[in-house]
Amino acid sequence: ISLVEYSDGDCIFLDPTLRNCTVYHARPSQCRTWPFWASNLKSPKSWARTASGCPGCNTGQLYSIEEIGKR
């Protein structure tokens, strides 16, 4: 899901050749909070479905809920 998409579903800010965001440092909150949207956190099944299509999910450092609150 993106703010505005091309007919193929790609976000208008996605570089079609490099496949990366062209406004990454100034991206909207919708993008900055992905994948931690309520719909993705609703259940383990929802998270698994999201993670299956997102290469960044389930990678990197795991933070405690306290650390997330601080950040």
Residue, then its C-alpha position, 0 to 999 in steps of 0.5 A: i500500500s502506498l500513497v499513490e501507485y502506478s497501475d502496476g502497484d509500485c509507489i510513485f516514489l520507488d525508483p523502477t531501476l534500483r527498486n529503492c525509495t527516492v524520498y527515503h529520508a523524507r518519506p511520509s509517516q505511512c512509510r516510516t511506520w511500515p510494517f508496524w501497522a495495526s493490521n499487520l500486528k493484529s495476529p501472528k498470522s497477519w504478521a507472517r503474511t506481511a513478513s512473507g512479502c517484506p524482505g526486511c521483516n524479521t531481520g535486524q535487532l530485536y527491541s524490547i517494548e520498553e526500548i520501542g517506547k523510548r525510541 
